[in-house]
């Protein structure tokens, strides 16, 4: 059953807003996208990006509108983590089965591509036009150059808020009675850095790996780009002994990088330049409910559920929102109020779950990945999962390489963790970790 064409506004031209525009245009709706920023295709990148890791959920949403092959042209598959642990030779951890990979892509490059594709579908973009107010019952939006200046009024059938963690559309919803809202910043910030390509354009590090330098309270990660460079992200406390606040000049920065990340020395000048050029950004977990206002307004992506980036699922979760929302609109083509309610009911528990998993993964990536007992536990889990794939799927695989609900991954992951806690307490586990006794004990605990 086809949908009656509507006149729709999308606030935000980021990845989620652009993909949603493509979905809605393919259903025959008229779509106008508003963004306070200038057209990203005409400006230099901001220096505050973390490279994106596209996984199953993101690809699934792109497949539905025939974009998977097009986007794979600007992405690189990563099959493993490359662990640069202090005092230990470089080693690798496979993400999943041999053919399972996450795909690294530049946020700026992908966003430009998505806007091109949305425009090709007939979406109208209005850049440098900030939305100051939304009349929810009337689906009207008001834009202007300044908050106190003259505003332009636009009337639509429905407004989609895809305008990120500090959404203007959600801000308006928050004034309603019984609207729940919370935000929590972590004490760690991030800064974008880069490793340049070799002179011949090749990558300086293995290009099919996600590189991690875990250093306890701080860490560096690096993800490859198709031009031979790596986008690096330094995660570190804002304040304290080793913090963004404590590095105030180039000499201190040189000392910091050469002490903690000796194998990035060839790019030291470039890293130091980026350190002082690029901003230090904060990370927030934001939750709210409800996400909808009748059939007039709905929140999608970070405007409904911003998460910290440590599971690589922010974009994937936003794309999955669109996939679920589109299915609900097909199921209830002439009752968008019901379609929106079903969408938020299905997505809310799952986005809460990925928020929790993302925070836990921050702890794991920064400190536990250098802990021998943690690594042994992962080794035991991996061996058991390979022998009994029908009994044990690691939580990372459930999140990254399946489309099963995030809430299910969290619940089953907690059950597995409780079992592994008992296994790690077995006497002499370091010597007998790969014995039949340990395997049988896991099977017994699974019953």
MIROBA-796950 format. One record per residue: residue in one letter; x, y, z of N, C-alpha, C in turn. Coordinates in steps of 0.2 Angstrom, whole numbers, padded with zeros to 4 digits, always signed. Layout:
REM residues N
aXYZXYZXYZ;...
***
This chain:
REM residues 447
x+0004-0006+0000+0000+0000+0000+0004+0006+0000;x+0004+0011-0005+0008+0016-0005+0006+0022-0001;x+0010+0026+0001+0009+0032+0006+0006+0038+0002;x+0002+0042+0005+0000+0048+0002+0005+0053+0002;x+0007+0056-0003+0013+0061-0003+0012+0066+0002;x+0017+0068+0006+0017+0073+0011+0023+0078+0009;x+0022+0084+0012+0027+0089+0011+0031+0089+0018;x+0037+0087+0017+0041+0085+0024+0047+0090+0024;x+0049+0092+0031+0055+0096+0032+0059+0091+0036;x+0066+0091+0035+0071+0087+0039+0075+0093+0041;x+0076+0093+0048+0081+0098+0051+0088+0094+0052;x+0093+0096+0048+0099+0093+0049+0101+0089+0042;x+0107+0091+0039+0109+0088+0033+0115+0083+0034;x+0116+0080+0040+0121+0075+0042+0119+0069+0039;x+0123+0064+0041+0122+0057+0038+0115+0054+0039;x+0112+0055+0044+0105+0053+0046+0100+0057+0042;x+0100+0063+0042+0096+0068+0038+0096+0066+0031;x+0102+0065+0028+0103+0064+0021+0100+0057+0019;x+0101+0052+0023+0099+0045+0021+0091+0045+0022;x+0088+0049+0027+0081+0049+0028+0078+0052+0022;x+0081+0058+0019+0078+0061+0013+0078+0056+0007;x+0083+0052+0007+0083+0047+0001+0077+0043+0002;x+0076+0040+0008+0071+0035+0009+0064+0039+0007;x+0063+0045+0010+0056+0048+0009+0055+0050+0002;x+0060+0052-0002+0059+0054-0009+0058+0048-0013;x+0060+0042-0011+0059+0036-0015+0051+0034-0014;x+0048+0036-0008+0041+0035-0007+0037+0040-0010;x+0040+0045-0013+0036+0050-0017+0034+0056-0013;x+0038+0057-0007+0036+0063-0003+0041+0069-0006;x+0038+0075-0005+0042+0081-0006+0046+0082+0000;x+0053+0083-0001+0057+0084+0005+0062+0090+0005;x+0062+0094+0010+0066+0100+0011+0071+0099+0017;x+0077+0099+0016+0082+0099+0022+0085+0105+0023;x+0084+0107+0030+0087+0113+0032+0093+0112+0037;x+0098+0116+0036+0104+0115+0040+0107+0122+0041;x+0109+0123+0048+0112+0130+0050+0119+0131+0047;x+0122+0125+0045+0129+0126+0043+0129+0127+0035;x+0135+0129+0032+0135+0130+0025+0136+0123+0022;x+0135+0122+0016+0135+0116+0012+0142+0113+0013;x+0142+0107+0016+0149+0103+0018+0153+0102+0012;x+0150+0102+0006+0153+0100+0000+0158+0106-0002;x+0156+0112+0001+0160+0118-0001+0165+0121+0004;x+0165+0117+0009+0170+0119+0015+0175+0114+0017;x+0180+0116+0020+0185+0111+0023+0182+0108+0029;x+0185+0102+0030+0182+0098+0035+0184+0101+0042;x+0180+0100+0047+0180+0104+0053+0186+0102+0058;x+0189+0096+0057+0194+0094+0062+0192+0092+0068;x+0185+0090+0068+0182+0087+0075+0179+0080+0073;x+0181+0076+0068+0178+0070+0066+0181+0064+0069;x+0178+0059+0070+0180+0052+0072+0178+0048+0066;x+0183+0044+0063+0181+0041+0057+0175+0036+0058;x+0171+0034+0054+0165+0030+0055+0167+0023+0053;x+0164+0018+0057+0164+0011+0056+0158+0009+0054;x+0157+0008+0048+0150+0005+0045+0150-0002+0046;x+0145-0005+0049+0144-0012+0050+0137-0014+0048;x+0135-0020+0050+0129-0024+0047+0123-0019+0047;x+0122-0016+0052+0115-0012+0053+0115-0006+0048;x+0121-0003+0047+0122+0003+0042+0121+0000+0035;x+0125-0005+0034+0124-0008+0027+0117-0010+0025;x+0114-0013+0030+0107-0016+0029+0102-0010+0027;x+0103-0004+0031+0099+0002+0029+0101+0005+0022;x+0107+0004+0020+0109+0007+0014+0107+0002+0008;x+0107-0004+0009+0104-0009+0004+0097-0008+0002;x+0093-0006+0007+0086-0005+0006+0085+0000+0000;x+0089+0005+0000+0089+0010-0005+0094+0009-0011;x+0097+0004-0011+0102+0002-0017+0108+0006-0016;x+0111+0008-0010+0117+0012-0010+0123+0008-0008;x+0122+0002-0006+0128-0001-0003+0134-0001-0007;x+0134-0003-0014+0139-0003-0018+0143+0003-0019;x+0138+0009-0019+0141+0015-0020+0145+0018-0014;x+0143+0016-0008+0146+0018-0002+0153+0014-0001;x+0153+0008-0003+0159+0004-0002+0165+0006-0006;x+0163+0010-0011+0169+0013-0015+0173+0018-0011;x+0170+0021-0006+0174+0026-0002+0175+0023+0005;x+0175+0016+0006+0176+0013+0013+0182+0008+0012;x+0185+0006+0018+0190+0001+0018+0188-0004+0023;x+0188-0010+0021+0186-0016+0026+0192-0017+0031;x+0190-0017+0038+0195-0018+0043+0193-0025+0046;x+0197-0030+0046+0196-0036+0048+0198-0038+0056;x+0202-0033+0058+0205-0034+0065+0207-0028+0068;x+0208-0029+0075+0211-0023+0079+0219-0024+0079;x+0223-0019+0078+0230-0019+0079+0232-0016+0085;x+0234-0020+0090+0235-0018+0097+0242-0016+0098;x+0243-0009+0099+0250-0006+0101+0250-0005+0108;x+0252-0011+0112+0252-0011+0119+0259-0009+0121;x+0260-0005+0126+0266-0003+0129+0270-0009+0131;x+0277-0010+0129+0281-0015+0131+0279-0022+0128;x+0275-0022+0123+0273-0029+0120+0273-0028+0113;x+0276-0033+0109+0276-0033+0102+0269-0032+0099;x+0268-0028+0093+0262-0027+0090+0258-0034+0089;x+0252-0034+0091+0248-0040+0090+0241-0039+0087;x+0238-0044+0084+0231-0042+0081+0226-0046+0084;x+0220-0044+0084+0214-0047+0087+0208-0047+0081;x+0207-0053+0078+0201-0053+0073+0195-0051+0076;x+0191-0047+0072+0184-0045+0074+0179-0051+0075;x+0180-0055+0070+0175-0060+0069+0177-0066+0065;x+0173-0069+0061+0175-0074+0056+0179-0070+0051;x+0183-0075+0047+0188-0072+0042+0185-0066+0038;x+0179-0067+0036+0176-0062+0031+0173-0056+0034;x+0172-0056+0041+0168-0051+0044+0173-0045+0045;x+0170-0039+0044+0174-0033+0044+0170-0027+0046;x+0172-0022+0049+0169-0016+0049+0173-0012+0044;x+0169-0007+0041+0172-0003+0036+0173+0004+0038;x+0179+0006+0037+0181+0013+0039+0180+0018+0033;x+0177+0024+0035+0175+0029+0030+0176+0036+0033;x+0178+0041+0030+0178+0047+0032+0171+0050+0033;x+0170+0053+0039+0163+0056+0040+0162+0062+0034;x+0167+0066+0033+0166+0071+0028+0164+0069+0021;x+0168+0064+0019+0168+0061+0013+0161+0058+0012;x+0159+0054+0017+0152+0050+0017+0147+0055+0017;x+0147+0061+0021+0142+0065+0021+0141+0069+0014;x+0146+0071+0011+0146+0074+0005+0143+0070+0000;x+0144+0063+0000+0142+0058-0005+0134+0058-0004;x+0132+0057+0003+0125+0056+0004+0121+0062+0002;x+0124+0068+0003+0120+0074+0001+0119+0074-0007;x+0125+0072-0011+0124+0072-0018+0119+0067-0020;x+0118+0061-0016+0114+0056-0018+0106+0058-0017;x+0106+0062-0011+0099+0064-0009+0097+0069-0014;x+0101+0074-0016+0100+0079-0021+0098+0076-0028;x+0101+0070-0030+0100+0067-0036+0093+0064-0036;x+0090+0062-0030+0083+0060-0029+0078+0065-0029;x+0080+0072-0029+0075+0077-0029+0074+0081-0023;x+0079+0079-0018+0078+0083-0011+0081+0090-0012;x+0077+0095-0009+0079+0102-0009+0083+0103-0003;x+0089+0106-0003+0093+0108+0003+0093+0115+0004;x+0092+0117+0010+0093+0125+0012+0098+0125+0017;x+0104+0127+0015+0110+0127+0019+0111+0134+0022;x+0115+0135+0027+0115+0141+0031+0109+0145+0033;x+0104+0140+0034+0097+0143+0036+0096+0139+0043;x+0096+0143+0048+0096+0140+0055+0088+0140+0057;x+0086+0134+0060+0079+0134+0063+0080+0136+0070;x+0076+0141+0071+0076+0144+0078+0070+0142+0082;x+0064+0140+0079+0058+0138+0082+0054+0133+0078;x+0050+0129+0082+0046+0124+0078+0039+0125+0082;x+0034+0125+0078+0027+0125+0080+0025+0118+0079;x+0025+0114+0084+0024+0106+0084+0017+0105+0081;x+0011+0108+0084+0005+0106+0082+0004+0107+0074;x+0007+0113+0072+0006+0115+0065+0011+0113+0060;x+0016+0109+0063+0022+0107+0059+0025+0113+0055;x+0026+0119+0058+0029+0125+0055+0036+0126+0058;x+0040+0128+0054+0047+0129+0056+0049+0137+0055;x+0053+0140+0059+0055+0147+0058+0062+0147+0058;x+0065+0150+0052+0072+0151+0051+0074+0158+0051;x+0080+0160+0052+0082+0167+0051+0090+0167+0053;x+0093+0173+0051+0100+0174+0052+0102+0174+0060;x+0097+0178+0063+0098+0178+0071+0092+0177+0075;x+0093+0175+0081+0087+0174+0085+0082+0180+0086;x+0085+0186+0086+0081+0192+0087+0079+0195+0080;x+0082+0192+0075+0080+0196+0068+0074+0194+0065;x+0073+0195+0059+0067+0193+0055+0067+0186+0054;x+0061+0182+0055+0061+0175+0054+0057+0173+0048;x+0059+0168+0044+0055+0166+0039+0050+0160+0041;x+0044+0160+0040+0040+0154+0042+0038+0149+0036;x+0039+0143+0038+0038+0137+0033+0033+0133+0036;x+0028+0131+0032+0023+0126+0034+0024+0119+0031;x+0024+0114+0034+0024+0107+0032+0019+0102+0034;x+0019+0096+0032+0015+0091+0035+0018+0088+0041;x+0025+0088+0041+0028+0084+0046+0035+0086+0046;x+0038+0087+0052+0045+0089+0053+0049+0083+0056;x+0055+0081+0053+0059+0076+0056+0065+0080+0059;x+0067+0078+0065+0072+0081+0069+0078+0077+0068;x+0083+0078+0064+0089+0074+0063+0095+0079+0064;x+0094+0083+0069+0099+0089+0070+0104+0088+0076;x+0105+0081+0078+0110+0080+0083+0109+0080+0090;x+0114+0079+0094+0113+0079+0101+0110+0085+0104;x+0111+0091+0101+0108+0097+0104+0103+0100+0099;x+0098+0095+0097+0093+0096+0093+0088+0102+0095;x+0087+0106+0090+0082+0112+0091+0075+0109+0091;x+0074+0104+0087+0067+0101+0086+0066+0098+0093;x+0071+0094+0096+0070+0091+0103+0069+0096+0108;x+0073+0101+0107+0072+0107+0112+0065+0109+0113;x+0062+0110+0107+0055+0112+0107+0050+0106+0111;x+0052+0100+0109+0048+0095+0112+0049+0094+0120;x+0055+0096+0122+0056+0096+0129+0052+0100+0133;x+0049+0105+0130+0044+0110+0134+0037+0107+0135;x+0036+0101+0133+0030+0098+0134+0030+0094+0141;x+0024+0094+0143+0023+0090+0150+0025+0083+0149;x+0028+0080+0154+0030+0073+0154+0035+0071+0149;x+0039+0075+0147+0045+0073+0142+0051+0072+0146;x+0053+0066+0146+0059+0064+0150+0066+0066+0146;x+0071+0068+0149+0077+0070+0146+0083+0070+0151;x+0088+0067+0148+0094+0067+0153+0100+0067+0148;x+0106+0070+0151+0112+0070+0147+0118+0070+0152;x+0123+0066+0150+0129+0065+0154+0135+0065+0150;x+0139+0070+0152+0146+0070+0148+0151+0066+0152;x+0155+0063+0148+0161+0059+0151+0167+0064+0152;x+0171+0062+0157+0176+0067+0159+0182+0067+0154;x+0181+0063+0148+0186+0062+0143+0184+0066+0137;x+0189+0070+0134+0187+0073+0128+0191+0069+0122;x+0190+0072+0116+0194+0069+0110+0196+0075+0106;x+0202+0073+0102+0205+0078+0097+0206+0074+0091;x+0205+0076+0085+0206+0073+0079+0214+0075+0077;x+0217+0070+0075+0224+0070+0072+0225+0066+0066;x+0230+0067+0062+0231+0063+0056+0238+0060+0055;x+0238+0054+0052+0245+0052+0050+0244+0052+0042;x+0249+0055+0039+0249+0056+0032+0251+0050+0028;x+0250+0050+0022+0252+0044+0018+0259+0044+0017;x+0262+0038+0015+0269+0038+0012+0269+0042+0006;x+0276+0044+0004+0276+0048-0002+0273+0045-0008;x+0273+0038-0009+0270+0035-0014+0262+0034-0014;x+0259+0037-0008+0252+0037-0007+0250+0031-0003;x+0254+0026-0001+0252+0020+0002+0251+0022+0010;x+0248+0017+0014+0247+0018+0021+0253+0017+0025;x+0255+0020+0030+0261+0019+0034+0260+0013+0039;x+0253+0012+0041+0252+0006+0045+0247+0001+0041;x+0246-0005+0044+0242-0009+0040+0235-0006+0039;x+0233-0006+0033+0226-0003+0031+0220-0006+0032;x+0221-0013+0034+0215-0017+0035+0214-0018+0043;x+0217-0014+0047+0216-0015+0054+0214-0008+0057;x+0210-0009+0063+0209-0003+0067+0214-0003+0072;x+0218+0003+0072+0224+0003+0077+0222+0006+0083;x+0224+0003+0089+0223+0006+0095+0229+0006+0099;x+0231+0011+0103+0236+0012+0108+0233+0013+0114;x+0231+0007+0118+0228+0008+0125+0233+0010+0130;x+0232+0016+0134+0236+0018+0139+0233+0019+0145;x+0228+0015+0147+0224+0016+0153+0219+0022+0153;x+0221+0028+0156+0217+0033+0156+0216+0037+0150;x+0220+0036+0145+0220+0039+0138+0221+0034+0133;x+0220+0035+0127+0221+0031+0121+0221+0034+0115;x+0225+0032+0110+0225+0034+0103+0222+0029+0098;x+0218+0031+0094+0215+0026+0089+0217+0029+0082;x+0218+0024+0077+0219+0026+0070+0215+0022+0065;x+0211+0025+0060+0207+0022+0055+0209+0024+0048;x+0210+0020+0043+0212+0022+0037+0207+0025+0033;x+0210+0030+0028+0206+0033+0023+0208+0031+0016;x+0204+0032+0011+0206+0029+0004+0212+0033+0001;x+0213+0039+0004+0219+0042+0001+0226+0041+0004;x+0226+0035+0008+0232+0033+0011+0234+0036+0018;x+0230+0041+0020+0231+0044+0027+0227+0040+0032;x+0228+0041+0038+0224+0038+0044+0221+0044+0048;x+0215+0044+0049+0212+0049+0054+0213+0046+0061;x+0216+0049+0065+0218+0047+0072+0213+0051+0077;x+0212+0048+0082+0208+0051+0088+0211+0050+0094;x+0213+0055+0098+0216+0055+0104+0211+0056+0109;x+0209+0051+0114+0205+0052+0119+0209+0053+0125;x+0207+0058+0129+0211+0059+0135+0207+0064+0140;x+0208+0063+0147+0204+0068+0151+0205+0075+0149;x+0200+0079+0151+0201+0086+0150+0206+0089+0155;x+0205+0087+0161+0210+0090+0166+0214+0084+0170;x+0219+0086+0173+0223+0081+0177+0230+0081+0175;x+0234+0076+0178+0241+0075+0176+0242+0074+0169;x+0239+0069+0166+0240+0068+0158+0233+0070+0156;x+0233+0076+0152+0226+0078+0150+0227+0083+0145;x+0222+0085+0141+0222+0090+0136+0225+0097+0140;x+0222+0098+0146+0224+0104+0149+0232+0105+0151;x+0235+0099+0152+0242+0099+0154+0247+0100+0148;x+0245+0099+0142+0249+0100+0136+0248+0107+0133;x+0253+0112+0135+0251+0119+0133+0256+0121+0128;x+0261+0118+0126+0266+0120+0121+0269+0114+0117;x+0272+0116+0111+0275+0111+0107+0280+0106+0110;x+0284+0109+0114+0289+0104+0118+0285+0099+0122;x+0280+0101+0126+0276+0096+0130+0273+0091+0126;x+0270+0094+0120+0267+0089+0115+0272+0084+0112;x+0277+0086+0111+0283+0082+0108+0285+0076+0113;x+0285+0079+0119+0287+0074+0125+0282+0069+0126;x+0275+0071+0125+0270+0067+0126+0269+0061+0121;x+0270+0063+0115+0269+0058+0109+0275+0054+0109;x+0281+0056+0110+0287+0052+0110+0287+0047+0115;x+0285+0049+0121+0285+0045+0127+0279+0039+0126;x+0273+0041+0124+0268+0036+0125+0266+0033+0118;x+0268+0036+0113+0267+0033+0106+0273+0033+0102;x+0278+0029+0104+0285+0030+0100+0284+0028+0093;x+0280+0023+0091+0280+0021+0084+0276+0026+0079;x+0273+0032+0082+0271+0037+0077+0276+0042+0076;x+0282+0041+0078+0287+0047+0078+0288+0050+0071;x+0287+0045+0066+0288+0048+0059+0283+0054+0057;x+0278+0054+0060+0273+0059+0059+0272+0064+0065;x+0277+0064+0069+0277+0069+0075+0275+0076+0074;x+0278+0079+0069+0277+0086+0067+0270+0087+0065;x+0267+0083+0061+0260+0083+0059+0255+0082+0065;x+0257+0077+0069+0252+0076+0075+0252+0082+0079;x+0258+0085+0081+0259+0091+0085+0255+0097+0082;x+0256+0098+0075+0252+0103+0072+0245+0102+0072;x+0242+0096+0071+0235+0095+0072+0233+0096+0079;x+0237+0094+0084+0235+0094+0091+0233+0102+0093;x+0237+0106+0090+0236+0113+0092+0231+0117+0087;x+0230+0114+0082+0225+0117+0077+0218+0115+0078;x+0217+0108+0079+0210+0106+0080+0207+0106+0087;x+0201+0107+0087+0197+0108+0094+0197+0102+0098;x+0197+0103+0104+0195+0097+0109+0188+0097+0110;x+0185+0091+0109+0178+0090+0109+0176+0086+0114;x+0169+0087+0117+0167+0083+0122+0162+0077+0119;x+0161+0073+0124+0156+0067+0122+0151+0066+0127;x+0145+0065+0124+0139+0065+0129+0134+0059+0127;x+0131+0056+0132+0126+0052+0131+0120+0055+0133;x+0115+0055+0128+0109+0059+0129+0103+0054+0128;x+0098+0054+0132+0092+0050+0132+0086+0055+0132;x+0081+0053+0129+0074+0056+0130+0069+0052+0128;x+0063+0054+0130+0056+0050+0128+0050+0055+0129;x+0045+0055+0125+0044+0052+0119+0048+0055+0113;x+0049+0052+0107+0053+0054+0102+0048+0058+0097;x+0041+0057+0098+0037+0059+0093+0031+0064+0095;x+0028+0068+0091+0023+0072+0092+0017+0071+0087;x+0013+0066+0089+0007+0064+0085+0010+0062+0078;x+0007+0065+0072+0010+0063+0066+0014+0069+0063;x+0016+0074+0068+0018+0081+0065+0026+0081+0066;x+0029+0078+0071+0036+0078+0072+0039+0072+0075;x+0045+0070+0073+0048+0064+0075+0056+0065+0075;x+0059+0062+0081+0066+0063+0081+0070+0056+0079;x+0075+0057+0075+0079+0052+0072+0086+0053+0074;x+0090+0047+0075+0097+0047+0076+0099+0051+0083;x+0105+0055+0083+0107+0058+0089+0102+0062+0092;x+0098+0065+0089+0093+0070+0092+0089+0066+0097;x+0088+0059+0096+0084+0055+0100+0088+0051+0105;x+0094+0050+0103+0098+0045+0108+0106+0046+0106;x+0109+0051+0108+0116+0052+0107+0120+0047+0111;x+0125+0044+0109+0129+0040+0113+0137+0041+0112;x+0141+0039+0116+0148+0040+0116+0151+0035+0110;x+0156+0036+0107+0158+0033+0100+0162+0026+0101;x+0162+0023+0107+0166+0018+0108+0164+0011+0106;x+0158+0010+0103+0156+0004+0100+0156+0005+0092;x+0157+0011+0090+0157+0012+0082+0150+0011+0080;x+0145+0013+0084+0138+0012+0082+0133+0018+0082;x+0136+0024+0083+0132+0030+0082+0128+0030+0076;x+0132+0030+0070+0129+0031+0063+0125+0025+0062;x+0127+0019+0064+0124+0012+0062+0117+0012+0066;x+0117+0015+0072+0110+0015+0076+0106+0020+0072;x+0108+0026+0070+0104+0031+0067+0101+0028+0060;x+0106+0025+0056+0103+0022+0050+0098+0016+0051;x+0099+0013+0057+0094+0007+0059+0087+0011+0061;x+0088+0016+0064+0082+0020+0065+0078+0021+0059;x+0081+0023+0054+0078+0025+0047+0075+0019+0044;x+0078+0013+0045+0076+0007+0042+0069+0005+0046;x+0069+0005+0052+0063+0003+0056+0058+0008+0055;x+0059+0015+0055+0054+0020+0054+0051+0019+0047;x+0055+0018+0042+0052+0017+0035+0048+0010+0035;x+0050+0005+0038+0045-0001+0038+0039+0001+0042;x+0039+0005+0047+0033+0007+0050+0028+0011+0046;x+0031+0015+0042+0027+0020+0038+0024+0015+0032;x+0027+0010+0030+0025+0006+0025+0019+0001+0028;x+0020+0000+0034+0015-0005+0038+0008+0000+0039;x+0009+0006+0041+0004+0010+0043+0004+0016+0038;x+0003+0016+0031+0004+0021+0027+0000+0027+0028;x-0006+0026+0031-0011+0032+0032-0012+0033+0039;x-0008+0031+0043-0008+0032+0050-0001+0034+0053;x+0001+0040+0052+0008+0041+0054+0009+0042+0061;x+0004+0044+0065+0004+0044+0072+0006+0037+0075;x+0002+0032+0072+0003+0025+0075+0010+0023+0072;x+0012+0024+0066+0019+0022+0063+0024+0025+0068;x+0024+0031+0070+0029+0035+0074+0029+0031+0081;x+0023+0030+0084+0023+0027+0090+0026+0020+0090;x+0025+0016+0085+0028+0009+0085+0035+0010+0084;x+0037+0015+0080+0045+0016+0079+0048+0017+0085;x+0045+0022+0089+0049+0024+0095+0049+0018+0101;x+0043+0015+0101+0042+0009+0105+0048+0003+0104;x+0049+0002+0097+0054-0003+0096+0061-0001+0097;x+0062+0006+0095+0069+0008+0095+0072+0010+0102;x+0067+0013+0107+0070+0016+0113+0074+0011+0117;x+0071+0004+0119+0075+0000+0123+0082-0002+0119;x+0082-0002+0113+0088-0004+0109+0093+0002+0109;x+0091+0008+0109+0096+0013+0109+0098+0014+0116;x+0094+0013+0121+0097+0013+0128+0102+0008+0129;x+0101+0002+0126+0106-0004+0127+0112-0002+0123;x+0112+0001+0118+0119+0003+0114+0122+0008+0118;x+0118+0013+0121+0122+0018+0125+0126+0015+0131;x+0123+0010+0134+0126+0006+0139+0132+0002+0137;x+0131-0001+0131+0137-0005+0128+0143-0001+0126;x+0141+0005+0123+0146+0010+0121+0150+0013+0127;x+0147+0014+0132+0151+0017+0138+0155+0011+0141;x+0153+0005+0141+0157-0001+0144+0163-0002+0139;x+0162-0001+0133+0167-0002+0128+0173+0003+0129;x+0171+0009+0131+0176+0014+0132+0181+0011+0138;x+0178+0009+0143+0182+0006+0148+0187+0000+0146;x+0183-0004+0142+0187-0010+0139+0193-0008+0135;x+0191-0003+0130+0197-0001+0125+0202+0002+0128;x+0201+0007+0133+0206+0011+0136+0211+0007+0141;x+0208+0003+0145+0212+0000+0150+0212-0008+0150;x+0206-0011+0149+0206-0019+0149+0210-0022+0144;x+0210-0019+0138+0214-0022+0132+0221-0023+0133;x+0224-0020+0139+0231-0021+0140+0232-0026+0146;x+0226-0029+0149+0226-0033+0155+0227-0040+0153;x+0232-0044+0155+0233-0051+0153+0227-0056+0154;x+0224-0055+0160+0218-0059+0162+0212-0058+0157;x+0211-0051+0156+0205-0049+0151+0207-0053+0144;x+0213-0052+0142+0215-0055+0135+0214-0063+0136;x+0216-0066+0141+0215-0073+0142+0207-0075+0142;x+0203-0071+0145+0196-0072+0145+0193-0072+0138;x+0196-0067+0134+0193-0066+0127+0196-0072+0123;x+0202-0075+0124+0204-0081+0121+0200-0087+0122;x+0198-0088+0128+0194-0093+0130+0187-0093+0127;x+0184-0087+0127+0178-0086+0124+0178-0087+0116;x+0183-0085+0113+0184-0085+0106+0185-0093+0104;x+0189-0097+0108+0190-0104+0107+0183-0107+0107;x+0179-0106+0113+0173-0109+0114+0168-0107+0108;x+0168-0101+0106+0163-0099+0101+0165-0102+0094;x+0171-0103+0093+0173-0107+0087+0171-0114+0087;x+0171-0117+0093+0169-0124+0093+0162-0125+0094;x+0158-0121+0097+0151-0121+0098+0148-0115+0096;x+0148-0113+0089+0145-0107+0087+0137-0106+0089;x+0134-0112+0089+0127-0112+0091+0125-0110+0098;x+0130-0111+0102+0130-0110+0110+0132-0103+0112;x+0137-0100+0108+0140-0094+0110+0142-0089+0105;x+0139-0084+0105+0141-0078+0100+0143-0072+0104;x+0149-0070+0103+0152-0065+0107+0147-0058+0106;x+0147-0054+0112+0142-0049+0112+0144-0044+0106;x+0151-0043+0105+0153-0039+0100+0151-0041+0093;x+0151-0047+0092+0148-0050+0085+0140-0049+0085;x+0137-0050+0090+0130-0048+0090+0128-0041+0089;x+0132-0036+0091+0131-0029+0090+0133-0028+0083;x+0139-0030+0081+0142-0027+0075+0140-0031+0068;x+0140-0038+0069+0139-0042+0063+0132-0045+0063;x+0127-0043+0066+0120-0045+0066+0116-0039+0066;x+0109-0041+0064+0104-0036+0065+0099-0037+0071;x+0101-0042+0075+0097-0043+0081+0097-0037+0085;x+0092-0037+0090+0091-0031+0094+0097-0029+0098;x+0099-0023+0099+0104-0021+0104+0102-0024+0111;x+0096-0023+0113+0094-0025+0120+0095-0032+0121;x+0094-0036+0116+0096-0044+0116+0103-0045+0117;x+0107-0041+0113+0115-0042+0114+0117-0040+0121;x+0114-0035+0124+0116-0032+0131+0114-0038+0136;x+0108-0040+0135+0106-0045+0140+0110-0052+0140;x+0111-0054+0134+0115-0061+0133+0122-0060+0134;x+0124-0054+0133+0131-0052+0135+0132-0052+0142;x+0127-0050+0146+0128-0050+0153+0128-0057+0156;x+0124-0061+0153+0124-0068+0155+0130-0072+0154;x+0133-0070+0148+0140-0073+0146+0145-0071+0151;x+0145-0064+0152+0150-0061+0157+0150-0065+0164;x+0144-0066+0166+0143-0069+0173+0146-0076+0173;x+0145-0080+0167+0148-0087+0166+0156-0086+0166;x+0158-0081+0162+0166-0081+0162+0169-0078+0168;x+0165-0075+0172+0168-0073+0179+0169-0079+0183;x+0165-0084+0182+0166-0090+0186+0172-0094+0183;x+0172-0094+0176+0177-0098+0173+0184-0095+0175;x+0185-0089+0175+0191-0085+0177+0193-0087+0184;x+0189-0089+0188+0191-0090+0195+0193-0098+0196;x+0192-0102+0191+0195-0109+0191+0202-0109+0193;x+0204-0113+0197+0211-0114+0199+0216-0115+0193;x+0221-0112+0193+0226-0113+0187+0223-0112+0180;x+0219-0107+0180+0215-0106+0173+0221-0104+0168;x+0226-0101+0170+0231-0099+0165+0234-0105+0161;x+0235-0110+0165+0238-0116+0162+0233-0120+0158;x+0227-0121+0161+0222-0126+0158+0216-0122+0154;x+0218-0116+0152+0212-0112+0148+0209-0116+0142;x+0214-0120+0139+0211-0123+0132+0210-0130+0133;x+0209-0132+0140+0207-0139+0141+0200-0141+0140;x+0199-0148+0140+0192-0150+0140+0188-0148+0146;x+0191-0148+0151+0188-0147+0158+0185-0140+0158;x+0188-0135+0155+0186-0128+0155+0180-0128+0150;x+0180-0131+0144+0175-0132+0139+0169-0135+0142;x+0170-0140+0146+0164-0144+0149+0161-0139+0154;x+0165-0135+0158+0162-0131+0163+0158-0126+0160;x+0160-0123+0154+0156-0118+0151+0149-0121+0149;x+0149-0127+0146+0143-0130+0143+0138-0131+0149;x+0141-0133+0155+0137-0134+0161+0134-0128+0163;x+0138-0122+0163+0135-0116+0166+0130-0113+0161;x+0130-0115+0155+0126-0112+0150+0119-0116+0151;x+0118-0121+0154+0112-0125+0155+0107-0121+0159;
***
